[in-house]
């Protein structure tokens, strides 16, 4: 890290820290989320603070000559309105598709030549759909203090180390947010933050221009995305309404079984760090093997320690 990047990181961190603290009363007044049967928090907590790291990263990224975060900022703004006014699922998903399609179209030439129109359109539609999957899976996992922000700090740092993408404008405010969000959380990122992180993460991978790296950086986050996907599949197989809120993710059932929030978040973060080191040191072949190991570990933890899936499924 050179001096200019260090200054950028420090400035972005301090500005974000200041605004997180300054805006807390505002979020508390207008975006206070109250505990319910599916919550992991015990007292009303302000949400929507993700808009701050979305805006700060966009501004400092632009000052550094990058438009990556600005491309993703609209989803944070739309999701903030969702946090405020509870937009319909159709409006939310339509915004995800349109924003994803616009962004994918800017990177598509890295994956396929335009001369093959049918294949070009197929790849475009596939990557657009995958982008919406990243957005929603990240959003699904944002239900426990420090989990999503901690895992994203690890995986985004790895992307920066493996490429020439400067992600310091995001890493600094995300670190500042994690300080406030670490158990017991004083603020939540809300949909404004989780959707922004999901889209940004996908765009970062997309900009690398390789299918192998798309796979690799998905596997690195298998502790998060594996939990979300397995839960989604299990709900589909049991005939549940997958659009209905629930408490069936592994991290939720571990919490219901008595694990504390710090222990659960560290379980996900340390597994993400482990897979990141495997990939950084030994590459994708060993990453594939150890991602399977981590998945098996997740199933073992589920069976051994978590509250049974079926005991809550009928109410979800």
N, C-alpha and C positions, 0 to 999 in steps of 0.2 A: 504494500500500500504506500503510494507516494504521498508527499505532503499535501497536495491539493485534494486528493481523495480523503485524507485524514481530516482535513478542515471541513470538507463536505459532510462527512459522516458526523462529526461533532456538532456542526451547526444544525443538521437535520434532526439529530437526536435531541438537542436542547430545545429547539423550537417546538418539536412534537411534544416533548415532556411538558413544556409550558402550556401548550394548548390543551393537552389532556387534563391537566390540573385546572386550568381556567374554565374549561367548558363543562366540567363535571356537574355543576349546579344546573346548567341548561339541560343536559341530558336527564338529570334527575327530575326536572320539572316536566319535560315533554316526552321523554322516552324511558320511563321507569317500568321495568319489567317485574311483575310480581310473581312470587313462587306459586307453582301449581303442582298437580300430581306428577307431572313429568319433569319437573325442574330438579336441578342438582344444587340450587342455591336456596338458602333458608330465609333470606330477607330481601326486600325490594332492591334491585340493583339497576343503575342506569345502563342502557344499551345504545347502540348506534355509533359508538366511539370509533368504529372502523373508518368512518368518513374522514377522520382527522389524518390517519396514516395514508389514506388514499390521496387526499389533497396535498399533504406535505411531500409525499414521494413524487407526485406529479409535478409540483413546483420545482423541487430540487433536481428532479430528473431533467426537466426542461432547461434549467440553468446549466446543467452538465451536458446539454446537447442531445438528450434522449427523449423520444416521444412515446416510449413504450408504456409508461404509466398513464400518460394522458389518453392513450387509446383505450385503456381499461377504466378510466375514471367514470364514464357515463353509467356503467353498471352499478357503481357504488352510489351514485346520485339517485338512480331509479330505486335501488334497494333501500336507500334511506327513506324515500317516500313510502316504501312498503313497510318499513319499521314504524313509520308514523301513522299510515292510513290503512294498512293491511290490504294491499292490492290483490286482485284476483289472481289465481294460479295461471290463467291464460295470458294475462298481461305480463306477468313475471317471465313466463317461459318464452313468450314471443320476443321480449326484450333480450333475453339470453341468446335466442337464435339469431336475431338481427345483428346484434353486436358481435357475436362469434363469427357470423358469416362475413361481416365487413373486415374483421381482423384477419381471418383465415385467407381471404382474397388477397391480402397484401403479402402473404408469405407462401402462397401456393406454388409459385414458380420454383421454390426450393425443392419441391417434392415431385413435380410432374411437368412435362412440357405441354404447352397449349395446343400443339399440333394434334395430340390425341384427345379430341374434344370429349368423347364419351368417358374415357378414363379420367380426364381432367375434372369433369363434373362429378364423377363418382367419388374421387378423392376429396373434392371440395365439400360435398355433402357429408362424407364420412368424418372429416376433420371438424366440420362445424358441429356435428352431433357430439363427437368426442369432447369438444370444448364445453358444451352444455353439461356433459356428464361430470367433467372436472368441477365446474361451477357448483353443481348441485351436491356432489359428494362432499366437497369441502364445507358447504353449508350444513349438510346433515351432521357433520362431525363437530360443529361448533356448539357444543352443549356442556362443556366442562372447562373450568378455569385453566388457562395456560396451554391447553392441549394443541389446538390448531396453530396458534401463534408460535409455540415452541417447535413443533414439527416443521413448520414453514421456515423458520429461521435457519434450521439445519439444512433443509433441502435447497433453499434459495442460495445459501452460502456455497453449497457444492456446485450449483450451476455456475456461479460467478467464478469459482476456482477452475472449472473445466472449460471456460469460454472467455471471450473478451467482453461480455455483457457486464456493465457496471450496475450492480444492484444495491449499492450502498445507500442511494436515496430512499429505498424502501426498507432495507435492513435496519437502518437507524431508527426510524419511527416505529417499526414493528417491535424492536427491542424495547423502546420506551413504553409502548402499549403493553408488552408482556409484563413489565414491572407492575403496572396497575392491574393487570388481569391475572397475575399469579395468585394461587389460593392463599387466603380467601379474596376473590376478585372484587375490586372496587368499581370496575366498569366492564361492560361487555362490548365486543365489536359489532354485534348484530349482523343482519343480512348485508348491510352496507360494507362491512369488512370482510365477511366470509366469501361473498360472491366476488369481490374485488381480488382477493387472494387466489381464489380458484382460477379465475380468468387470467390473472397475471402469471400464475405458475404455468398454465398451459401455453400462453404466448411466449414465455421464456424458452420453453422446450421447443415450441414450433420454430422459433427463430434460429435454433441450432441446425435445422434443416436435415435431420437424419431420423429415419424410422427407428433405428437401433437406440438412439438417445431418447426418443419418445417412450419406448418401452422401458429403458433403464430408469428414467426419472419417475415413471409411474411405479415401478417396483420399489424404488427407494422410499416412496411414501406408502408402501403396502400396509404398514401398521394402521394408517388412517383409512386409506381407500379400500383396503381389504375388509376392514370392519364394516364400512358402509355398504360395500357390494354384497358381502355375505348376508348381512341383515336384510338388504333389499330382496335378495333371492329367496331367503327363508320366508319373508312376508308374502311374496308372490306365491310360493308353493303352498302356503297355508290359507290362501284365498283372502288375504287382508287388503284393505284399501291403502295402497302405498302412499297416497297423498295425505293421509291422516297422521297427525302428530302422534308420537309414541315414545316408549322408553325401552326399546328392544336392542339398541346397539350394545356391543360388549362393554364399552366404557360406562354406559348407563347402568347395566346390570351388575357390573363390578361395584359401582357406587352403592347400589341398592343392597348388595351383599355385604357391605361394611368396609370396603376399601376406601381410604381417604383420597381426596382429590389430588393431592401432591403425588401420592404413590401411583395413581392411575396415569396422570399426565407424564410422569417420569418414565413409566413403562413404555408409553408410545414414543416419547422423545428419544429415549436411549436406544430403542430398537431402530428408529429412523437414523440415528447417528451411527449405529453399528452397520446398517446396510450402506450408508453413505461412505463409510471408511472402506468397506469391502469393495465397492465400485471404484473409489478413487485410487486404491492401492492395486487391486487385482483385475478390475475390469468387469464386463457384463456377464461373462460366463459364470464366474463364481457368484455374482450378484443374483442370477437366476436361481442357482442352487440354494443360496442362503435366504432368499425371499420365500422360498417354499418352506424352509426350516422355520422362519418367523411365522408363517401362516399356521404351520402345525403347532407351534408354541401357542398361538392365539387360540386354536381349538382346544388345546390342553387346558389353558387358563380358563376358558369358557366352561368346560365340563367340570373342572376341579373346583373353581372358586366362584364363578358368577351365579347370580340368581337364574334359575331355569328360564329359558326362552318361552316355553309353553305356558308358564305360570302367569305371564303378562300379556301374551299374544291375544288372548280372547278379549282383552280390554283395550286393544290398540287398533 
